Amino acid sequence: MSTDFYCEEVFSGKTPVEKVLETENVLAYHHTRPFWPVHIVVVPKRHVASVLEVESDLLIEIFDVIKEVAARVFEEHGAARVLTNLGEYQDSKHLHFHINSGDPNA
């Protein structure tokens, strides 16, 4: 995987995505290769390497989007998870959160 899938593929338009919610600085979309039956990615539109480097105002906007999308998933499916990764667990070195529901896809 590239070091920044979001800047190199999603925001460049090389990889089309199905948008769930978009604000001025944040995009939520259905994962292009979902690991769960419901798998939505929330990502800032400008490059931020990880949650350790994000500015507070942008983090608030990201969490506003997460809150709205997670509430929709919870309402539709009865449960939701929100997660992010750091370090070696982070495949793409661009801050992003996963909102998912259901058992992992086989």
C-alpha positions in Angstrom: 0.0 0.0 0.0 1.1 3.6 -0.6 2.3 5.6 2.3 -0.7 8.0 1.9 -3.6 6.4 0.0 -5.9 9.3 0.8 -3.8 12.1 -0.7 -2.4 9.9 -3.6 -5.6 8.1 -4.5 -8.8 9.4 -3.0 -8.3 13.2 -3.0 -6.5 13.1 -6.4 -9.6 11.3 -7.9 -7.6 8.2 -9.0 -9.8 6.0 -6.8 -13.5 6.9 -6.8 -15.3 6.7 -3.5 -19.0 6.6 -2.4 -19.4 9.6 -0.1 -21.4 9.3 3.2 -20.8 12.8 4.5 -18.5 15.7 3.6 -17.6 19.0 5.3 -15.2 21.7 4.4 -12.2 19.8 5.9 -13.4 16.1 6.4 -14.7 13.3 4.1 -16.5 10.2 5.2 -16.9 7.5 2.6 -17.5 3.7 2.2 -14.2 1.8 2.4 -13.0 0.7 -1.1 -12.1 -2.7 0.3 -14.4 -3.2 3.4 -13.3 -5.5 6.2 -16.8 -5.5 7.8 -20.3 -5.5 6.3 -20.5 -1.7 7.2 -17.1 0.0 6.9 -16.9 3.8 6.6 -13.6 5.8 6.6 -13.5 9.3 8.0 -10.4 11.3 6.9 -9.3 14.9 7.0 -8.9 16.4 3.5 -5.5 17.9 4.3 -2.6 15.7 5.2 -2.2 14.9 8.9 0.1 12.0 9.6 -1.7 10.7 12.8 -3.9 11.5 15.7 -0.7 12.6 17.6 -0.2 15.5 15.1 -3.8 16.8 14.5 -4.7 20.3 15.6 -7.6 20.6 18.1 -10.0 22.5 15.8 -9.6 19.9 13.0 -10.0 17.1 15.5 -13.3 18.6 16.7 -14.5 18.7 13.1 -13.4 15.1 12.5 -15.2 13.9 15.6 -18.4 15.9 14.7 -18.4 13.8 11.4 -17.6 10.6 13.3 -20.4 11.3 15.8 -23.0 11.9 13.0 -21.9 8.9 10.9 -21.6 6.5 13.9 -25.1 7.6 15.0 -26.5 6.6 11.6 -24.7 3.3 11.7 -25.9 2.6 15.2 -29.5 3.5 14.3 -29.5 1.3 11.2 -27.5 -1.7 12.6 -27.8 -1.5 16.4 -24.0 -1.3 17.0 -20.9 0.5 15.8 -17.2 0.6 16.4 -14.9 3.6 15.9 -11.1 3.0 15.6 -7.9 4.4 14.4 -4.3 3.1 14.2 -0.8 4.4 15.0 2.7 3.4 14.1 3.1 0.0 12.4 -0.6 -0.6 12.6 -1.3 2.4 10.4 -1.1 1.2 6.8 -1.6 4.7 5.3 0.3 7.4 7.0 -2.7 9.8 6.9 -4.9 10.2 9.9 -8.2 8.3 9.4 -10.8 6.6 11.5 -12.9 3.5 10.7 -16.5 3.3 11.6 -17.8 -0.3 11.2 -20.5 -2.7 12.2 -20.9 -6.4 12.0 -18.5 -9.4 12.1 -15.3 -9.1 10.0 -15.7 -10.2 6.4 -14.2 -13.7 5.8 
